[in-house]
Amino acid sequence: MRANGLLRAACLLAAVGCATANAHDRKDLGRETLPAGNGWAASGAGVTGGAAAVPEQVYVVTNRSELIAALNNGVASSTSPANPSNEPKIIYVKGTIDANVDDANEPLSCADYYRDGYTLEDFLATYDPAVWGRANPSGPLESARAASAAAQQLRVRIRVGSNTTIVGLGNEAAILGAWMDIRGTAGVANSRTNIIIRNITFQDTYDCFPQWSPTDGALGAWNALYDSISLRDSNNVWIDHNTFEDKATADSDAPNYFGVLYQQHDGALDITNASDLVTVSWNRFRNHDKVMLIGSSDSATADRGKLRVTLHHNHFELVGQRVPRVRFGQVHIYNNYYDVRNTPKYQYSWGVGIESAIYAEENFFVAPGDFTPERVLARFNGTALSASGTLLIGPPVSNPVDVIAVWNASNDPDLGADAGWVPTLNYQLSPAWTTALTVPLFAGPMFIE
C-alpha cells in the first residue's frame, strides 16, 4: 500500500496519471490541448494543435510516405512539400518510421545518396589538411558532396504545417533519422503556429555529409545539418513527453577524420529565427552533444522580443552542452533534472548568450564527486540571469547552490543576478527535490494510448 501510495503521489505531482488496464483511465492525446498557464506557449491564442480536426483529417501513419501524406491533406508526395497543409489535423504515429528510405519504404544508406562521383574516401584523400591545406574545400568533389547532401535532405526533411498534432500511439512510437522542419515565413506573423508534438522517440537524426570547416577551431571541425525538430519563424508550439537520443549513430562510435570527431549530428531541438511562445515539457534528452539552441546568432536582431520559451520537467542525461544555450529570449527553466554523471565531454548546461534573459529555478543536478558547480554556466556575451533553488547532489557543496556566485568567483566579468523579468506561467512549479522523484519516472513517452 505504501508503494502504491507513493506512486500515486508521484503521478499527481507529474500530472500525467498512471496507466491502468481500465479503458476509462486512458487518454486520447490527439485531442488534448495545452493547459492554461503551461509555460510561454499558453500565451496569446495558446495551443490546441489539431484538436478541431474533422474525421477526414485524422490519420494513423506507419511509414514515411504516410506521414508526408497526412501532413498534406492525405495527398501522396515523394518529398515533403515546402508549403504543408495548415488544416487542423491529428496524426497518430504507430510503430517506427524511418526517414532514410525510398518510396517503397526500403532503407537507404549514406552510399545510396552519393551523387556526381562523391565518395567519402575520395573526399578525405582530397581535402586532408596535409594535402589541401587549411583553405575551405572547393572544386568538383566539394560540389559532389553538396549534391549528395541535397539528395539526403530531400528524404529526411519533413515539413509541418500549422494546426497540427503529431502524437505517438502507446509508448513505443519512433521516428528515425528525420528532420521535422517547422518553418514559417520571415516577418509574417502566425505563418506557422499552433503545433503539438508528443509521445514520440526521435532517434538518430544524422547528416551523411557534414561540411568540413578547416578553420573552425584549432584543428577544424565537421559541421552537420539537421535537428530532430527545428522551429523557425514559428509560434505557439508545445513539445511534450518525447525522447530525443542518438543510438545507432552515437558520437562514441563515430570515427575521427583529420584529427577531430566526424560529427554527424546538430541539435536535438533548436528554436531560432524569431520563433516565439514555446513550451518544452516532460521530454527526455540523452546521449547527444548540442541539445537545444535558442537563437541562431548574435547578429539576429529580429529575435529581440521573441524566443520566449519555457523548459520544465525535462530529463537531460549524457548530454554535452546547450541545455539550453540562449540568445535574446526570455527563457524560463524550472524543475528540470540534469544527470551529468558519466559524461566526459560535458561542457556546460545553461549558455548565457547575447541579450538573453534566463530565469532558472528549482532545478536538480546529479553529478560526480569532482564536479564543480560553476560548470553549470557558460557565458557567450550575455550579462545576467536569474537562478535560484538549484540542488546539486554528488559533490560536497552546500545546497541550494548559488551557481551565479560560484561562476563569478572563477570568471570575469561577473554575470549579474537579475534577468530583468519574473515568469508568471509557471504551471506545476514545485520544490527542486520533487524533480528527482517525478522527472526520471515520467519524462519521455507515456504508457497511455
C-alpha positions in Angstrom: 0.0 0.0 0.0 2.9 2.4 0.8 4.5 1.8 -2.6 1.2 2.3 -4.4 0.6 5.5 -2.4 4.0 6.9 -3.3 3.4 6.0 -7.0 0.0 7.7 -6.9 1.6 10.8 -5.3 4.3 10.9 -7.9 1.6 10.6 -10.6 -0.3 13.5 -9.2 2.9 15.6 -8.9 3.7 14.8 -12.5 0.1 15.5 -13.6 0.3 12.7 -16.2 -1.7 10.0 -14.4 -0.7 6.3 -14.3 -1.9 4.0 -16.9 -4.1 1.1 -15.9 -5.9 -1.7 -17.6 -9.2 0.3 -17.3 -10.2 1.9 -20.6 -11.7 4.9 -18.7 -8.2 5.7 -17.4 -6.7 6.0 -20.9 -6.4 9.4 -22.7 -6.7 10.4 -26.3 -3.6 12.5 -26.6 -4.5 13.6 -30.0 -7.4 15.7 -28.7 -5.6 17.1 -25.7 -4.6 20.8 -25.7 -2.0 22.8 -23.8 -3.3 23.5 -20.3 -3.7 27.2 -19.3 -0.6 28.5 -17.7 1.7 25.8 -19.0 4.6 27.9 -20.0 5.1 30.6 -22.6 3.2 28.6 -25.3 0.0 29.2 -23.3 0.2 32.9 -24.0 -1.9 34.5 -26.7 -4.0 32.0 -28.5 -2.5 29.1 -26.6 -2.0 25.7 -28.3 -4.8 23.4 -29.4 -2.9 21.8 -32.3 -5.2 19.6 -34.4 -7.9 19.1 -31.7 -10.5 20.6 -34.0 -9.7 18.2 -36.8 -12.7 16.7 -38.7 -12.7 12.8 -39.1 -11.1 13.1 -42.6 -8.1 14.8 -41.1 -7.3 12.2 -38.5 -4.6 9.8 -39.6 -2.7 6.8 -38.3 0.7 6.5 -40.1 3.3 3.8 -40.1 5.9 4.9 -42.6 7.5 8.0 -44.1 5.2 8.2 -47.1 2.1 8.0 -44.9 3.4 10.7 -42.6 4.1 13.1 -45.5 0.7 12.5 -47.0 -1.0 13.0 -43.6 0.7 16.4 -43.3 -0.7 17.4 -46.7 -4.4 16.5 -46.6 -3.8 12.9 -47.5 -2.1 13.7 -50.8 0.9 11.5 -51.5 4.3 13.0 -52.4 7.7 11.6 -52.8 9.2 14.6 -51.0 7.7 16.7 -48.3 6.1 19.8 -49.9 7.5 23.2 -49.0 4.0 24.5 -48.1 2.4 21.8 -45.9 -1.3 22.0 -45.1 -2.5 24.3 -42.3 -5.8 22.5 -41.9 -6.4 21.1 -38.4 -5.1 17.6 -38.3 -4.2 14.8 -35.9 -1.5 12.4 -36.9 -1.0 9.3 -34.8 2.4 7.6 -35.3 2.2 3.8 -34.9 5.4 1.8 -34.6 8.7 3.0 -36.1 9.0 5.4 -39.1 12.4 5.6 -40.8 13.1 8.8 -42.8 16.1 7.3 -44.7 14.0 5.1 -47.0 13.0 5.2 -50.7 9.4 5.5 -51.9 8.9 1.8 -51.4 10.0 2.1 -47.8 13.3 0.3 -48.4 16.2 1.5 -46.3 18.8 3.9 -47.8 22.4 4.0 -46.6 24.7 7.0 -46.9 26.2 5.5 -50.1 22.8 5.5 -51.7 22.8 9.3 -51.6 26.2 9.6 -53.3 25.9 11.9 -56.4 28.3 13.1 -59.1 31.2 10.8 -58.2 31.3 11.6 -54.5 32.7 9.0 -52.1 33.8 9.7 -48.5 37.2 8.0 -49.2 37.9 10.4 -52.1 36.8 13.4 -50.1 39.1 12.5 -47.2 42.0 12.0 -49.6 41.5 15.2 -51.5 40.9 17.6 -48.6 43.3 16.2 -46.0 44.9 19.3 -44.5 48.3 17.7 -45.1 47.5 17.8 -48.8 44.9 20.5 -49.3 46.0 22.9 -46.5 43.6 25.0 -44.4 41.6 26.5 -47.1 37.9 25.6 -47.3 37.1 22.8 -49.7 36.2 23.8 -53.2 36.0 22.2 -56.6 34.2 19.3 -58.2 34.4 16.9 -55.2 33.1 19.5 -52.7 30.2 20.2 -55.2 29.6 16.5 -55.3 29.4 16.4 -51.5 26.8 19.3 -51.6 24.8 17.4 -54.2 24.8 14.3 -52.2 23.8 16.2 -49.1 20.9 17.7 -51.0 19.8 14.2 -52.0 19.6 13.1 -48.4 17.8 16.3 -47.4 15.0 15.5 -49.9 14.3 12.3 -47.9 14.8 13.3 -44.3 13.3 16.9 -44.3 9.7 16.7 -43.3 7.8 20.0 -43.1 5.0 20.5 -40.6 2.1 23.0 -41.1 0.0 24.9 -38.6 -2.9 23.5 -36.5 -1.2 20.1 -36.3 -0.9 17.5 -33.6 1.6 14.6 -34.1 1.4 12.1 -31.3 2.7 8.6 -30.8 0.4 5.7 -30.1 1.3 3.8 -27.0 4.8 4.5 -25.7 6.9 2.9 -28.5 6.3 5.2 -31.4 9.6 6.3 -33.0 10.7 8.5 -35.9 14.3 7.7 -37.0 16.6 10.0 -39.0 14.1 12.7 -39.7 14.4 16.4 -39.6 11.0 17.7 -38.5 11.2 21.2 -40.0 8.6 23.6 -38.6 9.3 26.8 -40.6 7.2 29.9 -41.1 7.9 32.9 -43.3 10.2 35.5 -42.0 8.4 38.6 -41.0 4.9 37.1 -41.4 3.1 36.7 -38.1 1.5 33.3 -37.4 2.6 31.8 -40.7 3.4 28.6 -38.7 1.5 28.3 -35.5 -0.5 26.1 -33.1 1.5 22.8 -33.2 1.8 19.9 -30.8 4.3 17.1 -30.9 4.0 14.4 -28.1 4.8 10.9 -27.1 7.4 10.1 -29.8 11.0 8.9 -29.7 13.2 10.9 -32.1 16.3 8.9 -32.7 19.5 9.2 -34.8 18.9 12.3 -36.9 22.2 12.3 -38.8 23.9 14.0 -41.7 25.7 11.7 -44.0 27.7 14.6 -45.5 28.8 17.0 -42.8 30.8 20.0 -44.1 34.5 20.1 -43.4 35.5 23.5 -41.9 39.3 23.5 -41.6 39.4 26.9 -39.7 36.7 26.1 -37.2 38.7 25.7 -34.0 42.4 24.7 -33.6 42.1 21.6 -35.7 39.0 22.3 -37.8 35.5 20.7 -37.4 32.9 18.7 -39.2 29.6 20.7 -39.1 26.4 18.7 -39.6 22.9 19.9 -40.6 19.5 18.6 -39.4 17.9 18.8 -36.0 15.4 16.3 -34.9 13.0 19.2 -34.6 13.7 22.8 -35.6 11.5 25.8 -35.1 12.0 28.8 -37.3 9.6 31.8 -37.6 7.0 29.7 -35.7 4.9 30.4 -32.6 2.7 28.7 -30.0 4.3 25.3 -30.1 4.1 22.5 -27.4 6.8 19.8 -27.4 5.9 17.3 -24.7 6.7 13.8 -23.4 9.1 12.9 -26.2 12.6 11.3 -26.2 15.5 12.7 -28.2 18.5 10.5 -28.5 21.4 9.2 -30.6 21.7 5.4 -30.5 22.8 3.7 -33.7 24.8 6.8 -34.7 26.2 7.7 -31.2 29.2 10.0 -31.2 31.1 7.5 -29.1 31.0 5.1 -32.1 32.0 7.7 -34.7 35.5 7.9 -36.2 37.9 10.8 -36.2 38.9 12.3 -39.5 41.6 14.9 -39.8 42.1 14.5 -36.1 38.6 15.5 -35.0 35.3 13.8 -34.5 33.3 13.1 -37.6 30.3 14.8 -36.2 27.0 13.8 -38.0 24.6 15.5 -35.5 23.5 19.0 -35.0 20.8 20.0 -32.5 18.1 17.8 -31.0 15.5 20.7 -30.7 16.6 24.1 -31.9 14.4 27.2 -31.6 15.6 30.1 -33.8 14.7 32.8 -36.3 12.2 34.8 -34.3 10.2 31.8 -33.1 8.2 32.5 -30.0 5.9 31.2 -27.3 7.2 27.6 -27.0 6.7 25.1 -24.1 9.1 22.1 -23.9 7.9 19.8 -21.1 8.5 16.3 -19.8 10.9 15.3 -22.5 14.0 13.1 -22.2 17.2 14.2 -24.0 20.1 11.7 -23.9 23.3 10.7 -25.5 23.7 13.9 -27.6 26.1 16.8 -27.6 24.4 20.0 -28.7 20.9 19.7 -27.4 19.0 23.0 -27.7 19.9 26.3 -29.3 17.6 29.2 -28.7 18.6 32.0 -31.0 20.7 31.4 -34.0 23.4 34.2 -34.0 24.4 37.3 -32.1 23.5 39.4 -35.2 19.9 38.1 -35.5 18.4 41.2 -34.0 14.9 40.3 -35.3 14.9 37.9 -32.4 14.5 40.8 -29.9 11.2 40.5 -28.1 10.8 36.9 -29.4 12.2 33.5 -28.4 10.1 33.3 -25.2 10.4 29.6 -24.2 9.6 27.5 -21.2 11.5 24.3 -20.3 10.1 22.3 -17.4 10.3 18.8 -16.1 12.7 17.6 -18.8 15.4 14.9 -18.2 18.9 15.6 -19.6 21.3 12.7 -19.4 24.7 12.1 -21.1 24.4 15.5 -23.0 27.3 17.8 -23.6 26.0 21.4 -23.9 23.2 23.7 -24.9 20.6 22.7 -22.4 19.8 25.4 -23.4 22.1 28.0 -25.0 20.1 31.2 -25.2 20.3 34.4 -27.2 17.8 37.3 -26.8 14.9 35.3 -25.4 13.2 35.3 -22.0 13.6 31.6 -21.2 12.1 30.0 -18.1 13.9 26.9 -16.9 12.4 25.1 -14.0 12.0 21.7 -12.4 14.4 20.0 -14.9 16.6 17.1 -14.0 20.2 17.2 -15.1 22.3 14.0 -14.8 25.9 14.8 -15.7 27.5 11.7 -14.4 29.5 9.5 -16.8 29.6 12.4 -19.3 33.3 13.0 -20.1 32.5 15.5 -22.8 30.2 17.6 -20.7 30.8 21.3 -21.2 28.0 23.3 -19.6 24.2 23.4 -19.2 23.0 27.0 -19.3 24.6 29.1 -22.0 24.2 32.8 -21.3 24.2 34.5 -24.7 23.8 38.0 -26.0 20.8 39.9 -24.6 19.5 36.6 -23.1 17.2 36.6 -20.0 17.3 33.2 -18.5 15.2 32.7 -15.4 16.2 29.3 -13.8 14.5 28.0 -10.6 14.2 24.7 -8.7 16.4 22.6 -11.0 18.1 19.4 -9.9 21.6 18.3 -10.8 23.2 14.9 -10.2 27.0 15.0 -10.8 30.2 13.1 -10.0 32.1 14.0 -6.8 34.7 16.1 -8.6 32.1 18.3 -10.4 32.4 22.0 -9.6 29.1 24.0 -9.7 30.5 26.9 -11.8 30.4 24.4 -14.8 26.6 24.7 -14.9 27.0 28.0 -16.6 28.9 29.3 -19.7 28.9 32.9 -20.8 28.5 33.8 -24.5 28.4 37.6 -24.5 25.4 37.6 -22.1 25.4 39.7 -19.0 22.9 38.4 -16.5 20.4 35.7 -15.5 18.3 34.8 -12.5 18.9 31.5 -10.8 17.5 30.1 -7.5 16.8 26.8 -5.8 19.4 24.8 -7.7 20.1 21.5 -6.0 23.4 19.7 -6.8 23.8 16.1 -5.5 27.2 14.3 -5.6 29.9 16.9 -5.0 30.5 18.3 -1.5 28.6 21.5 -1.8 26.1 23.5 0.3 22.6 23.3 -1.2 20.9 25.2 -2.7 23.9 26.2 -4.8 24.2 29.8 -5.9 25.5 29.0 -9.4 26.0 32.6 -10.4 28.1 33.4 -7.3 30.4 30.4 -7.9 30.7 31.2 -11.6 31.6 34.8 -10.7 34.2 33.6 -8.2 36.2 32.0 -11.1 35.4 34.2 -14.1 35.5 37.8 -15.3 33.5 39.8 -16.0 30.8 38.9 -13.5 27.4 37.8 -14.5 24.5 39.9 -13.0 21.9 38.1 -10.9 18.8 39.7 -12.3 17.3 38.6 -15.6 15.0 41.6 -15.6 11.7 39.8 -15.6 9.7 37.3 -13.5 7.8 34.4 -15.0 4.1 34.0 -14.3 3.3 31.0 -16.5 4.8 28.5 -14.0 2.5 25.5 -14.3 3.4 22.7 -11.9 6.3 24.6 -10.3 7.5 22.6 -7.3 10.5 22.4 -5.0 13.5 21.0 -6.7 13.7 17.9 -4.6 10.4 16.7 -6.1 12.0 16.7 -9.5 14.2 13.8 -8.5 11.1 11.7 -7.9 8.9 12.7 -10.8 11.1 13.5 -13.8 13.1 10.2 -14.1 9.8 8.3 -13.7 7.6 10.3 -16.1 9.7 12.1 -18.7 9.5 10.7 -22.2 6.7 8.9 -23.9 3.8 7.9 -21.7 2.2 4.5 -21.1 -1.1 5.9 -22.4 -2.9 5.2 -25.7 
